[in-house]
């Protein structure tokens, strides 16, 4: 079964074009280094919940939207190898500075996941 990195990110609506440009480059780099898929989704039907939700998890502010993203790898070993290559790729070096990202990286969250069921 594959391995997946998942990310949830608050992005200012005014910076969506900049985020899209950044994501296209990131996706290209990840796939060139061996990722199987790179997917970025923008929230369309995401409301605050009573206890928790996507907006609450990222402390969504007025004028922002939630992005839900994932990268698929063959396995955990490939993921670790690919991410090491990606982080060293000079095309992304300037972009990885949290001060230059088109979103508040402190409110982004991510993690690695083993697939459990695939239908």
C-alpha positions in Angstrom: 0.0 0.0 0.0 1.1 3.6 -0.6 2.2 6.2 1.9 0.6 9.7 2.0 1.6 13.1 3.4 -1.4 15.2 4.2 -1.5 19.0 4.8 -4.1 21.5 5.9 -3.2 25.1 5.2 -5.0 28.5 5.7 -4.4 30.7 2.7 -5.5 34.4 2.3 -7.9 34.5 -0.6 -5.9 37.5 -1.9 -2.9 35.2 -2.2 -4.5 32.2 -3.9 -2.9 33.0 -7.2 0.5 33.2 -5.5 -0.2 29.9 -3.6 -1.3 28.2 -6.9 1.9 29.2 -8.6 4.0 27.9 -5.6 2.0 24.7 -5.5 2.5 24.0 -9.2 6.2 24.3 -8.8 6.1 22.2 -5.6 4.1 19.5 -7.4 6.5 19.5 -10.4 9.5 19.1 -8.1 7.9 16.4 -5.9 6.8 14.4 -8.9 10.2 14.8 -10.6 11.8 13.3 -7.5 9.4 10.3 -7.5 6.1 11.2 -5.9 3.2 9.4 -7.5 0.6 12.2 -7.0 0.5 15.8 -5.7 -3.0 17.1 -5.1 -4.1 20.6 -3.8 -7.8 21.2 -3.0 -9.5 24.4 -1.9 -12.3 24.3 0.6 -15.8 24.5 -0.9 -18.1 23.1 1.7 -16.3 23.5 5.0 -18.0 25.0 8.0 -16.9 25.5 11.6 -18.1 22.7 13.8 -19.3 22.6 17.4 -16.1 21.1 18.7 -13.6 21.0 15.8 -13.4 21.5 12.1 -10.9 22.4 9.3 -11.5 26.2 9.9 -11.0 25.8 13.7 -7.9 23.6 13.3 -6.1 26.3 11.4 -7.6 29.2 13.3 -9.1 30.5 10.0 -9.3 34.3 9.8 -11.7 36.4 7.7 -10.6 36.5 4.1 -8.9 33.1 4.3 -9.7 29.8 2.8 -8.6 26.2 3.9 -6.5 24.2 1.5 -6.4 20.4 1.9 -3.5 18.7 0.1 -1.8 15.4 -0.1 1.2 13.7 -1.8 1.2 10.0 -2.6 4.4 7.9 -2.5 5.1 4.2 -3.1 6.0 3.6 0.5 7.4 5.3 3.6 11.0 4.7 2.5 10.4 6.4 -0.8 8.6 9.3 0.9 11.6 9.9 3.2 14.1 9.7 0.3 12.0 11.9 -1.9 11.4 14.6 0.8 15.1 14.7 1.4 15.7 15.4 -2.3 12.9 18.0 -2.4 14.1 19.9 0.6 17.6 20.1 -1.0 16.2 21.2 -4.5 17.4 24.7 -5.3 14.2 25.5 -7.1 12.4 25.5 -3.7 15.1 26.9 -1.4 13.8 30.5 -1.4 10.2 29.4 -1.2 10.8 27.3 1.9 11.4 30.5 4.0 8.3 30.8 6.2 8.5 34.6 5.8 8.2 34.3 2.0 5.3 31.8 1.9 1.9 33.1 0.8 0.3 31.9 4.0 0.9 31.7 7.8 3.0 28.5 8.0 2.6 28.4 11.8 -1.1 27.5 11.4 -0.5 24.8 8.8 -0.4 21.2 9.9 0.7 18.0 8.3 1.6 14.4 8.8 2.5 11.1 7.2 -0.1 8.3 6.9 -0.1 4.6 6.0 -2.9 3.6 3.7 -5.4 1.3 5.5 -8.1 0.7 3.0 -8.1 1.2 -0.8 -11.2 0.4 -2.8 
